[in-house]
Amino acid sequence: MAESPIPADVAKLSFEDALKELELIVRQLEDGKGNLDDAIKSYTRGAALKRHCEAKLAEAKAKIDKIVLGQSGPIGLEPAKID
């Protein structure tokens, strides 16, 4: 099953704003208050926010990877040591 695309309004959010909204949704779902339809909508939005945050993190990691000069002269990439 293919993932649905990230909604445009979510794609415009910064990582921090998306994470903040995702945390709010998680708290609301954990409280268990509200009706089932609202919970499903919140879960769907939360899934989109999670994918957006993951994409932003992957993008940041790619930017952190640095270009290095190898011993024999060729230029290569060295992954950032952030794990």
N, C-alpha and C positions, 0 to 999 in steps of 0.2 A: 504494500500500500504506500503510495507516494505521499510525501508531506505536502500540505497546501502551501502556497506562497505566503510570505510574510506580508500582512496587510500594510498598505502605504503609510498609514498613520503610525504604525509600530516602527517601520523602517526609518522614519524621520527622527525617532527618539535617540538621544545619546545613550551610551551604555548605562550611565548612572541613573538616568530617568527611567529606563526600561527595567532595570534591576529593582528600583524603588517600587514601581508599580507591581512587578512580579511578587515582591515580598508582601505587599498589601493584599494581593489576591490569595496568596498562600495562607495568610493569617485568617482571611475571611472564610476560606474553604475549611480550614482547620476548626474554626468556631462552629461550623455546621448549621449556622443560622441562615435563613432564607429558603427559597423554594428551589426545586430541582432544575427548572429551566434556567434560572439565574446562575446556579452552580455550573451548569454545562457551558453557558456562555463565558463565565469567568474562567473555567478550565481551558476552553478553547483559546481565549485571549492569552492566558498564562503560557500555554504551549507555544504560541507565536512569539511572546516576549522572551521565552527561554531560548528559542532558536535564534532570535535576533541577538541576544547577549552572547551566545556561543559564537556566532559569526563575527561579532565585534571583537571578541577575545582572539579568535583565529587571525583576524586582520591585524590586530595589535602585535601578536607574536611574529607574524610575517615581517612587520616593520622593524621589529627588534633584532631579527636575524641580521647579522652584520657581514659585510663583504671583507674577506681577508685575502692576503697575498700568500700563496703557497710557497713551499721551499724551492720548488723548481720554477717558480715564476707565474704559473697560471692563477687567475683570480677565481675564487670560489666562495661559497657561503658557509658560514659557521653558525649553527643554531645557537640562539641565546640560551644561556644556562639558567632558565627560570623555573624548571620543574622541581 
